């Protein structure tokens, strides 16, 4: 899990999305028939990391064969039909069987062991599972649908019921409504049933304290470990608040319950009817109003309505927009503008020609650039749609989509179609942003002003570098009489001339000052940040004589910034040509002061005296040089070990100071903006 002060969307729901998506592909491969019902009964044995189960599956009348997925390492104890053993084959995790004449049900008894190792100090990364697909232990149990911990049929059953038994005090939770829960004879047992099953089941269990309440017409549960149980009322109250908000925006909540479940390692998942958050995540004060609503929104988008991946994954961008962004917009206009601008900065800082791809190719995030595309660019596309069609049509379209496609799948085409129909708008230019990589690169050119008898006139053009995109771009003209915004249609061409009128003398002309459209920012608009280092395609790590960590620790730090392949040299080996042609990450202050750009202030007297401290600064080189130089300055080897892994989580900042076990300063230098801002002389 990546926990960031600014980007909390990294707590992802993609595991459930991908598991649900896996089933239709499996079915298509073998042409299996419909599944009328499935009943699953399992017993968890944490001491042996084992699950023992039996599943009865009823297929549609007339079914002659069946194919089920089950974990590769499972031991099948019996496969029976109408009380008799049924021949079967089990290869590579697939059970194949054929029914006798007139039969259409099967009962499979099995055992399986799951013990994926959970790292105690997980490294930074974009995989929210940290490689854990399934684990059964006394500390806790997590069984992801992709682990095939029960026999998974080709088609999602029309009804599904799960009975879970575990040692007394081990509470379990899975999809659906909780029909019963009891402890007797040394066993805690719960029964769950789905009215409208979706995807492959995931399950969690542990020594939870359980709370329950009803809010917004939904039954709410918390399953928290004892150490965090005091936080449960706050989470339940917040869940009720966000469920009410989203039901008003999207329509009825699509599942039987919503549970906030604590995990024993630091995940952030959204599943149909519950969210799974690691204990260290739950304790973060901002999660309750950031990641929690994000995962609740996934109840509609990604869990209730699955994603048709043939046109790419749209749900992460939509949920980012409807949760992370929309809640900021409701707090203040300034927060909304800053959030949109940061999405554009992240894209420009992280995405290059080598790693760029269209939204139709996005499946899940695998690294910072893919997140900037699938979450950030997609969120901006939804903002542009909403700006074009208006709030009434935008949210009415979402309600219509939820009503028509719930428990089914939807594609980008389905979304664009419903927005177009609801608003009567032509969104063909929006489709270009979905189907093509990148975006428009825009700048102001040839800007002039002159006084007329009736006021002032400003002329010039918006220039666009290839590849060209068509879109309407806001221009704001500020004058002595006030400010006015004009939406300029910019065709897919190199230059678009314009004329603007003003009553007062022009002061400034700004292109898209509030980050209303998706575009590739000019270099002058991008501040030097941690993301500038993460997105560099030509970084060199430089070890100076003042470096206070060993080469291995410095290399690990580079890896945490997605720069594990960067060349590492000693300062004495760095040639002037290399220094001029590459971005640099300096470990310690260099002996050659020419390596430092202007603004590289030395540590203050107070900072110099801190051995338990780390300072990280990213600076832009001065014109005409390009690129960035970053300074990594730990006060001691121990400080480097403690604080270096945290830096990657502060992507939008360029000046960081850590000490006393926490972040003490985070700031970003202002960017220049010559390509998109013209200042007129004042007479």
HELIX and SHEET records of a PDB file:
HELIX    1   1 UNK A   14  UNK A   30  1                                  17    
HELIX    2   2 UNK A   46  UNK A   48  5                                   3    
HELIX    3   3 UNK A  145  UNK A  147  5                                   3    
HELIX    4   4 UNK A  226  UNK A  231  5                                   6    
HELIX    5   5 UNK A  232  UNK A  250  1                                  19    
HELIX    6   6 UNK A  279  UNK A  282  1                                   4    
HELIX    7   7 UNK A  287  UNK A  289  5                                   3    
HELIX    8   8 UNK A  291  UNK A  297  1                                   7    
HELIX    9   9 UNK A  309  UNK A  311  5                                   3    
HELIX   10  10 UNK A  315  UNK A  319  1                                   5    
HELIX   11  11 UNK A  320  UNK A  325  3                                   6    
HELIX   12  12 UNK A  326  UNK A  331  1                                   6    
HELIX   13  13 UNK A  333  UNK A  350  1                                  18    
HELIX   14  14 UNK A  359  UNK A  361  5                                   3    
HELIX   15  15 UNK A  368  UNK A  371  1                                   4    
HELIX   16  16 UNK A  372  UNK A  377  3                                   6    
HELIX   17  17 UNK A  378  UNK A  389  1                                  12    
HELIX   18  18 UNK A  391  UNK A  405  1                                  15    
HELIX   19  19 UNK A  412  UNK A  423  1                                  12    
HELIX   20  20 UNK A  428  UNK A  435  1                                   8    
HELIX   21  21 UNK A  523  UNK A  525  5                                   3    
HELIX   22  22 UNK A  530  UNK A  534  1                                   5    
HELIX   23  23 UNK A  551  UNK A  560  1                                  10    
HELIX   24  24 UNK A  571  UNK A  573  5                                   3    
HELIX   25  25 UNK A  576  UNK A  581  1                                   6    
HELIX   26  26 UNK A  593  UNK A  595  5                                   3    
HELIX   27  27 UNK A  605  UNK A  608  1                                   4    
HELIX   28  28 UNK A  637  UNK A  643  1                                   7    
HELIX   29  29 UNK A  644  UNK A  649  5                                   6    
SHEET    1   A 8 UNK A  84  UNK A  85  0                                        
SHEET    2   A 8 UNK A  75  UNK A  81 -1                                        
SHEET    3   A 8 UNK A 105  UNK A 113 -1                                        
SHEET    4   A 8 UNK A  50  UNK A  59 -1                                        
SHEET    5   A 8 UNK A  35  UNK A  45 -1                                        
SHEET    6   A 8 UNK A 160  UNK A 167  1                                        
SHEET    7   A 8 UNK A 187  UNK A 194 -1                                        
SHEET    8   A 8 UNK A 177  UNK A 184 -1                                        
SHEET    1   B 4 UNK A  88  UNK A  91  0                                        
SHEET    2   B 4 UNK A  94  UNK A  98 -1                                        
SHEET    3   B 4 UNK A  65  UNK A  69 -1                                        
SHEET    4   B 4 UNK A 152  UNK A 153 -1                                        
SHEET    1   C 4 UNK A 134  UNK A 136  0                                        
SHEET    2   C 4 UNK A 141  UNK A 143 -1                                        
SHEET    3   C 4 UNK A 203  UNK A 206 -1                                        
SHEET    4   C 4 UNK A 171  UNK A 173 -1                                        
SHEET    1   D 5 UNK A 209  UNK A 215  0                                        
SHEET    2   D 5 UNK A 218  UNK A 224 -1                                        
SHEET    3   D 5 UNK A 257  UNK A 263  1                                        
SHEET    4   D 5 UNK A 274  UNK A 278  1                                        
SHEET    5   D 5 UNK A 268  UNK A 271 -1                                        
SHEET    1   E 2 UNK A 306  UNK A 307  0                                        
SHEET    2   E 2 UNK A 409  UNK A 410  1                                        
SHEET    1   F 3 UNK A 441  UNK A 452  0                                        
SHEET    2   F 3 UNK A 455  UNK A 465 -1                                        
SHEET    3   F 3 UNK A 495  UNK A 502 -1                                        
SHEET    1   G 4 UNK A 482  UNK A 490  0                                        
SHEET    2   G 4 UNK A 471  UNK A 479 -1                                        
SHEET    3   G 4 UNK A 506  UNK A 511 -1                                        
SHEET    4   G 4 UNK A 677  UNK A 679 -1                                        
SHEET    1   H 7 UNK A 567  UNK A 570  0                                        
SHEET    2   H 7 UNK A 539  UNK A 543  1                                        
SHEET    3   H 7 UNK A 583  UNK A 587  1                                        
SHEET    4   H 7 UNK A 628  UNK A 634  1                                        
SHEET    5   H 7 UNK A 613  UNK A 620 -1                                        
SHEET    6   H 7 UNK A 655  UNK A 659 -1                                        
SHEET    7   H 7 UNK A 662  UNK A 667 -1                                        
END                                                                             
